[in-house]
């Protein structure tokens, strides 16, 4: 039976809506969810290939980009000491400025801007390293630009694990908020 009278204070609403990072899915849980969905997306890619709706290159690009993003481009790169940053090994120092720029679960966890910030950051760092190699060694490194369908598959593959991560966090936050509100409502009803 729903409570008859509950006073929702701003503090209670803020507390319930904000969630708590210690109750969010762990990095391992995120990785398991994303890996399970990789199998689903790969099966969808196989189905699309069988129907000749996409080129094999696009499916391969999606799967490789998804795996790369799942393992190395987690939204938790905004934490300097996260499992996500440790996966980069010695190269994790490249992500320290990113962690300083973005507050955890802030813009880096935005459904659209989050992955975009990491992709642009990675392109910037990669471009600077490429320019350094070309400048210091005088090496000629050809640039490869994919076709439109492959580029779309790459971006899709880079985005999907990030969207999954953010969705998992938000579902847990919403569930936790409902529990807190319901618990507070029950306590308020008992006090009446």
Protein Blocks (a to p, Z undefined) as FASTA:
>chain_A
ZZfbdcddfklmmmmmnopfklgccfklmmmmmmmmmmmmmmmmmmmmmnopacfklmmm
mmmmmmmmmmmmcfklmpmkbfklmmnmmmlmmmmmmmmmpcghilmlgfklmmmmmmmm
mmmmmmmmmmmmmmmnopacddddddfklmmmmmmmmmmmmmmmmmmmmmmmmmmmmmmm
mmmmmmmmmmZZ
